[in-house]
Every structure is written in C-alpha cells, then in structure tokens.
Amino acid sequence: MSIKRKLEAGEFVTLAEIEPPKGVDVLAMVSNANQVKHKVDAFVVPEMNNAVMRMSALGGALILQHKGMTTLMQVNCRDRNRLALQADLLAADAAGVSGIITMPAGDPQFGDHHEAKGVYDLGINQLLKAASGLRQGLDLAGNPLSGAPGLLLGAAINAGARNGALQQEVSNAKDNLAAGATFLVSTPLVDLQDLDPFLAEYGGSKAVIIPTVLVLKSVGMARYIAQTQEHITIPDALIERIRRATDKSAECVRIARELILAVQRAGFGGVLVSTVGWEHKLPEILP
C-alpha cells in the first residue's frame, strides 16, 4: 500500500530521514536506506539542513527512487523563487517522488556559505497553495499544465512553541492544512510530552500529526541540547540514564526505540526518525 493510501486509511506510517551527501558519493546513503527499506514506508530527504550546502533533496530523492525506494523530500523557500520551486515539484512528481514536506529554513549566515542570499519569494503557506494549484492543473500564474502532479503534501510544526508563539504555531498549522497539507510533521523531540501544549491548543485529531523522534548520540549531545535548545525538553533523568549506561551508544538507541513505540501507542499518524548522521544505526533503532 502506498504511503498516501496508508495515511488516508489512518494507518501508522514509519518515515526515516536520510541525509544526502556533501558530494556525489551516494554509496553510504543508498546502503543505509537499503538496510531498512522493509521497515520504512518512505525516506525523507532533507533540503540542506542548517544551510549547509550538499546534494539537493530532489537529487537525493531521485537516487533513492531509482533504487526502488519510496521517498518524500523536504522543500523550503530559502533558496529558490516561485519559478524554480514549481519546476522542482513537477520534476519530483514526474520522477516518482511521493510527496513533499514544507519546512522553515535555516538562515544562510549560520551555514557554510555565509555570503549566500536568501530568496524567500514565497512563504510556506504560499508554497503549499502553489503545490495544491499544481495538483489542480494550474501554475501560480494561472496557466494550465500538461498533466497535473499528485504529490502528497505535508508541513512542519514547531513542537516546542509556547505561549503566544504556540497560538501562532497552531494557527499556522491549521492554515497549512487548509492550504492542502494532509499531515503535519513535528520538529525533533526526545520527550513526547513536548507535544502536549500543541495538542491541547490544536484540539484536532492526532492522526494527521507525525512526531519526529530525535536520536541522541551521547551525554554531551543531550546536555548541549538541554542547555541551548529552548524548544526541546530533555529530562534530567534521561541524561542521567545515558550517563550511567555502560554502553552509552546502545542506550541512546534503546531510548529512541522506546520513544518510537510510545508514539505508535499514542495514536499519532506515524513517526519520523531523525538520526543526525547515525543512519547506519537505523536497523537497531527501528522496531
């Protein structure tokens, strides 16, 4: 069953993030995906996370598609204008990519090409409306297409937004669903309770929400995130659990696996696993 049909049927979907290379050697990317393709409904290919230049999400997705794997690609509005964005969506659909996840983008000044200029011709909601228009056979200028794409559309939500930012985040999520998104993917989290404020304010079905499970890699990583990332909660008890473990790497894998199972039990539409470079450990992480 396709991922689109599974989501429409309310079945739980498992997604795994696969980062494309900074270069043209795709051997590791393909090998890591091959190891878990029987456990994953679709691989999500990021679009230059943290504004670090690497192979495009479209390129990475097409390579995995060519190897017989289902893919979703992230799309942001930082690097392309409306012409290029629409052109890439058409190319993705024609090449077999199942869908997109619209994402906010990191500022170029914090990436590895500090002099890059952001484009931001469209906002996320406008991008979703453009994609929905393409599915109806029209481009943003109202011109008819020779064949309309059928891309599945998703949008990101900030799981850790609070107070006034939380209300705005919920409003944005509802606007994005109205614009054509059929599912919402959370920002990375380690504690499922981080989603509780959003769910309370949102008031809708959890079936359209796909939490992103962040795989911790060390005590140092856990402490750094706890101290610097205000939107991600890492309980002290969890940090202590990793610290006390004889095999800290294996303990981090167990924690991620437990959280994936908790997401499944909680009635969400699926889970996205973000390994932050540990794609080779996906066979151990995925239930």
C-alpha positions in Angstrom: 0.0 0.0 0.0 1.3 3.5 -0.9 2.1 5.9 1.9 -0.7 8.2 0.6 -3.2 5.4 1.0 -1.9 4.4 4.4 -2.3 8.0 5.6 -5.8 8.3 4.2 -6.7 4.9 5.8 -5.4 6.1 9.2 -2.6 3.5 9.3 0.6 4.3 11.1 3.5 5.2 8.8 7.2 5.0 9.6 9.5 7.6 8.0 13.2 7.8 8.2 15.4 10.8 7.4 18.3 10.1 5.0 20.7 13.0 4.5 22.1 13.3 1.0 25.9 13.6 0.8 28.1 16.7 0.6 29.4 15.5 -2.7 28.5 12.9 -5.3 29.4 9.7 -3.5 25.9 8.3 -2.7 27.1 4.8 -1.7 26.5 5.3 2.1 23.1 7.0 1.6 21.9 4.1 -0.6 23.4 1.4 1.6 21.9 2.8 4.8 18.4 3.1 3.2 18.6 -0.4 1.7 19.2 -1.9 5.2 15.8 -0.7 6.5 13.7 -0.3 3.4 11.5 -3.2 4.6 10.7 -1.3 7.8 10.2 2.1 6.3 7.2 3.5 4.4 9.2 6.4 3.0 12.5 8.0 3.3 12.5 11.7 4.0 15.4 13.6 2.2 16.3 16.9 3.8 16.9 20.1 1.9 20.3 21.4 3.1 19.7 21.4 6.8 21.2 24.3 8.7 22.0 26.0 5.4 24.9 23.6 4.8 25.5 23.1 1.1 25.1 19.5 -0.1 23.3 17.5 -2.7 19.7 18.7 -3.2 16.7 16.9 -1.6 15.4 16.4 -5.1 18.6 14.8 -6.3 18.8 12.5 -3.2 15.2 11.5 -3.5 15.6 10.7 -7.2 18.6 8.5 -6.5 16.7 6.5 -3.8 13.6 6.3 -6.1 15.8 4.9 -8.8 16.8 2.2 -6.3 13.2 1.3 -5.8 12.6 3.1 -2.5 9.6 5.4 -1.7 10.7 9.0 -0.9 9.4 12.3 0.4 11.5 15.4 0.0 11.7 18.5 2.2 11.2 21.8 0.5 11.9 25.3 1.8 11.6 28.7 0.4 15.1 30.0 1.2 17.0 29.0 -2.0 14.6 29.3 -4.9 12.0 31.6 -6.3 8.4 30.6 -7.3 9.5 29.5 -10.8 12.2 27.1 -9.5 10.0 25.8 -6.7 7.2 24.9 -9.0 9.6 23.4 -11.6 11.2 21.1 -8.9 7.7 20.0 -7.7 6.8 19.0 -11.3 10.1 17.2 -11.8 9.7 15.4 -8.4 6.3 14.1 -9.2 7.2 13.0 -12.8 10.1 11.1 -11.4 8.0 9.2 -8.9 8.7 11.1 -5.6 5.6 10.5 -3.4 5.4 13.9 -1.8 6.9 16.9 -0.1 7.2 18.3 3.4 7.4 22.1 3.6 9.9 23.3 6.1 11.2 26.6 7.5 14.8 27.1 6.5 18.0 28.0 8.5 19.5 31.4 7.9 22.3 31.2 5.3 24.6 33.2 7.6 24.7 30.3 10.0 25.6 27.7 7.4 28.8 27.1 5.5 28.2 29.7 2.8 27.8 32.9 4.8 27.6 35.2 1.8 24.6 33.3 0.3 21.4 35.4 -0.1 18.1 34.0 0.9 15.3 34.2 -1.7 12.0 33.8 0.3 9.9 34.7 -2.8 7.1 32.6 -1.2 6.2 31.7 2.4 5.4 28.2 3.5 1.6 28.7 3.2 2.0 30.2 -0.2 4.2 27.3 -1.3 1.5 24.8 -0.2 -1.1 26.8 -2.1 1.1 26.7 -5.1 1.6 22.9 -4.8 -2.2 22.5 -4.4 -2.7 24.6 -7.5 -0.3 22.4 -9.5 -2.3 19.4 -8.4 -5.4 21.1 -9.8 -3.6 21.6 -13.1 -2.7 25.3 -12.8 0.6 27.1 -12.0 0.8 30.2 -9.8 0.2 32.4 -12.8 -3.0 30.6 -13.7 -1.5 28.8 -16.7 -2.7 25.2 -17.4 -0.3 22.3 -17.0 0.2 19.4 -19.4 -0.6 16.8 -16.7 -1.1 17.6 -13.0 1.1 16.2 -10.2 -0.4 14.2 -7.4 2.1 14.9 -4.8 1.3 14.2 -1.1 1.7 17.4 0.9 3.0 17.8 4.4 4.1 20.7 6.6 6.3 21.1 9.6 5.1 22.3 13.1 7.2 23.6 15.9 6.5 21.1 18.7 8.2 23.2 21.3 6.4 26.5 20.7 4.9 28.1 23.9 2.7 31.0 25.0 1.9 33.4 22.1 4.2 31.5 19.8 2.2 28.4 20.4 -1.1 30.0 19.4 0.6 31.3 16.2 2.0 27.9 15.5 -1.4 26.2 15.9 -2.9 28.9 13.6 -0.2 28.3 11.0 -0.8 24.6 11.2 -4.5 24.9 10.6 -3.8 27.4 7.7 -1.4 24.9 6.2 -3.9 22.0 6.4 -6.5 24.3 4.7 -3.9 25.1 2.0 -3.6 21.4 1.1 -1.3 19.7 3.6 -2.6 16.3 4.7 -0.2 15.7 7.5 2.0 17.7 10.0 5.5 16.7 11.0 6.8 18.0 14.3 10.3 19.4 14.9 12.6 16.9 16.6 11.8 15.8 20.1 13.1 13.5 22.8 10.1 13.7 25.2 6.7 13.1 23.8 5.2 15.4 26.4 6.7 18.3 24.4 3.7 17.9 22.1 1.1 18.2 24.8 0.7 22.0 24.7 0.3 22.0 21.0 -2.2 19.2 21.1 -4.2 21.0 23.8 -4.4 24.2 21.7 -4.8 22.4 18.4 -7.8 20.3 19.5 -7.8 18.2 16.3 -7.1 14.6 15.5 -3.6 13.3 16.3 -3.9 11.1 13.2 -2.6 13.9 11.0 0.4 14.5 13.2 3.8 12.7 12.8 6.2 13.4 15.6 9.9 13.5 14.8 12.0 11.3 17.1 15.5 12.8 17.6 18.1 10.1 18.2 20.6 11.3 20.9 24.2 10.2 20.4 25.9 10.9 23.7 25.6 12.5 27.1 27.3 15.6 25.7 24.8 16.0 22.9 21.9 15.6 25.4 23.3 18.2 27.7 24.1 20.6 24.9 20.5 20.4 23.6 19.0 20.7 27.1 21.1 23.9 27.7 20.8 25.6 24.4 17.5 24.5 22.6 14.6 26.0 24.4 12.1 24.2 22.2 13.4 20.7 23.0 13.0 19.2 26.5 15.4 16.6 27.7 14.6 15.4 31.3 17.5 15.2 33.7 16.6 11.6 34.4 17.1 10.8 30.7 20.5 12.4 30.7 21.4 10.5 33.9 20.2 7.3 32.3 22.7 7.7 29.4 25.5 8.8 31.8 25.1 5.6 33.9 24.9 3.3 31.0 27.9 1.0 30.3 27.3 1.3 26.6 26.1 4.8 26.1 25.6 4.5 22.3 23.4 1.4 22.8 21.5 3.2 25.5 20.8 6.1 23.1 19.5 3.6 20.6 17.2 2.0 23.2 15.8 5.4 24.2 15.0 6.2 20.6 13.4 2.8 20.0 11.2 3.2 23.2 10.0 6.6 22.0 9.1 5.3 18.6 6.9 2.6 20.2 5.4 5.3 22.5 4.5 7.4 19.5 2.8 4.4 17.9 0.8 3.6 21.0 -0.3 7.2 21.4 -2.4 7.2 18.3 -0.4 9.5 16.0 -0.4 9.2 12.3 3.2 8.0 12.2 6.8 8.7 13.2 9.8 10.3 11.5 13.2 9.2 12.8 16.0 11.7 12.7 19.3 10.1 13.3 21.6 13.2 12.9 24.2 11.2 11.0 23.5 7.8 12.5 21.6 6.4 9.6 23.8 3.3 9.8 22.1 2.6 13.2 18.6 2.6 11.8 18.4 -1.3 11.8 18.9 -1.2 15.6 16.6 1.9 16.1 13.6 0.9 14.2 11.2 -1.7 15.9 
